[in-house]
């Protein structure tokens, strides 16, 4: 079994005699005792140049190897302050991370290694970069932990948080505390308290409240929020669940529901559960069992127990299906259409209708047998 050359007192003595060169041969118990007694004669702080720290498992597979220009050891030989540490972290005997720093405090206990300072770790598999002020590598758990500030830069995502855990075998990153995730393409920014990034699946999930901003030309165009979320980087979709809300800046419209599926590239929204659409400027509210929206065209297609309310004039519309044009506030309704208004009081029903709630202009068509069409025009409105 390979031994750590700088944490073992016997090998510290060897380094002094051999000018930093490593010797991997086994030592006898008698020689170890002599080396220990000799090392104890030195001062409580020991300084060495051109040193190497490494640790392997019982099979001889390396767990880590770190070299430094200089190391100053405390009396317990488990803690050292090193200058310009460089090294590699291993998994299954193969390097997975390169690590480096200008200066670092190092601790190791045989099962893990901790570096404290401004640490940079580079994933050899995809060249992603992780930076933080404290790095801990636990090879038996296949986890790299970054504390006191986590910053990650990947070709798809930039991440910042207070702390992060990288499960290297599962290729999963878990970050927590003031999390900001910047998705590069499409341009999205996520803010919350906890995110999980599945690198191979190309998905970012959160089981905590989250805010998602969509950008075009460095300007926010839409903003979503929910208690739970999933961003699919491959499909370019954002799924918001539980208290889901999306604000569309272009149409000054708020959309809410329990489950909203947002396709960023196609600029569409889908809701398979009850949905509410509110245009505060026009004072119009729509509800339905489900619906979909073309964001660029500002058109919503709603179905199942559709209800529309115009607050200005206390007008109400209900139907099985409604096509709503957000820009003009016009609509086309089909199936069990009912319309009521308070001023002047009026109500009518039919299989189809079209019109505009905010101006109280509604045309209701009868069935084919009656071919009835009624035009409702309030007083003061010219036809």
Secondary structure as the mmCIF struct_conf table of DSSP 4:
data_model
#
loop_
_struct_conf.conf_type_id
_struct_conf.id
_struct_conf.beg_label_comp_id
_struct_conf.beg_label_asym_id
_struct_conf.beg_label_seq_id
_struct_conf.end_label_comp_id
_struct_conf.end_label_asym_id
_struct_conf.end_label_seq_id
TURN_TY1_P TURN_TY1_P1 UNK A 5 UNK A 7
BEND BEND1 UNK A 8 UNK A 8
HELX_RH_AL_P HELX_RH_AL_P1 UNK A 9 UNK A 18
TURN_TY1_P TURN_TY1_P2 UNK A 19 UNK A 20
BEND BEND2 UNK A 25 UNK A 25
HELX_RH_AL_P HELX_RH_AL_P2 UNK A 29 UNK A 39
TURN_TY1_P TURN_TY1_P3 UNK A 40 UNK A 41
BEND BEND3 UNK A 42 UNK A 42
BEND BEND4 UNK A 44 UNK A 45
STRN STRN1 UNK A 46 UNK A 56
TURN_TY1_P TURN_TY1_P4 UNK A 58 UNK A 59
BEND BEND5 UNK A 60 UNK A 60
STRN STRN2 UNK A 62 UNK A 73
TURN_TY1_P TURN_TY1_P5 UNK A 75 UNK A 76
BEND BEND6 UNK A 77 UNK A 78
STRN STRN3 UNK A 79 UNK A 83
BEND BEND7 UNK A 84 UNK A 84
STRN STRN4 UNK A 86 UNK A 91
TURN_TY1_P TURN_TY1_P6 UNK A 92 UNK A 93
STRN STRN5 UNK A 94 UNK A 100
BEND BEND8 UNK A 102 UNK A 102
STRN STRN6 UNK A 103 UNK A 108
BEND BEND9 UNK A 110 UNK A 111
STRN STRN7 UNK A 113 UNK A 123
TURN_TY1_P TURN_TY1_P7 UNK A 124 UNK A 126
STRN STRN8 UNK A 129 UNK A 138
TURN_TY1_P TURN_TY1_P8 UNK A 139 UNK A 142
STRN STRN9 UNK A 143 UNK A 153
BEND BEND10 UNK A 155 UNK A 156
STRN STRN10 UNK A 157 UNK A 161
BEND BEND11 UNK A 162 UNK A 162
STRN STRN11 UNK A 163 UNK A 167
TURN_TY1_P TURN_TY1_P9 UNK A 168 UNK A 171
STRN STRN12 UNK A 172 UNK A 183
TURN_TY1_P TURN_TY1_P10 UNK A 184 UNK A 187
STRN STRN13 UNK A 188 UNK A 198
TURN_TY1_P TURN_TY1_P11 UNK A 199 UNK A 202
STRN STRN14 UNK A 203 UNK A 206
BEND BEND12 UNK A 207 UNK A 208
STRN STRN15 UNK A 210 UNK A 216
TURN_TY1_P TURN_TY1_P12 UNK A 217 UNK A 218
STRN STRN16 UNK A 219 UNK A 226
BEND BEND13 UNK A 227 UNK A 227
STRN STRN17 UNK A 228 UNK A 232
TURN_TY1_P TURN_TY1_P13 UNK A 233 UNK A 236
STRN STRN18 UNK A 237 UNK A 248
TURN_TY1_P TURN_TY1_P14 UNK A 249 UNK A 252
STRN STRN19 UNK A 253 UNK A 263
TURN_TY1_P TURN_TY1_P15 UNK A 264 UNK A 267
STRN STRN20 UNK A 268 UNK A 271
BEND BEND14 UNK A 272 UNK A 273
STRN STRN21 UNK A 275 UNK A 279
TURN_TY1_P TURN_TY1_P16 UNK A 280 UNK A 283
STRN STRN22 UNK A 284 UNK A 288
BEND BEND15 UNK A 289 UNK A 289
STRN STRN23 UNK A 290 UNK A 294
TURN_TY1_P TURN_TY1_P17 UNK A 295 UNK A 298
STRN STRN24 UNK A 299 UNK A 310
TURN_TY1_P TURN_TY1_P18 UNK A 311 UNK A 314
STRN STRN25 UNK A 315 UNK A 325
TURN_TY1_P TURN_TY1_P19 UNK A 326 UNK A 329
STRN STRN26 UNK A 330 UNK A 342
TURN_TY1_P TURN_TY1_P20 UNK A 343 UNK A 344
STRN STRN27 UNK A 345 UNK A 356
TURN_TY1_P TURN_TY1_P21 UNK A 357 UNK A 360
STRN STRN28 UNK A 361 UNK A 365
TURN_TY1_P TURN_TY1_P22 UNK A 368 UNK A 370
STRN STRN29 UNK A 373 UNK A 376
TURN_TY1_P TURN_TY1_P23 UNK A 379 UNK A 380
#
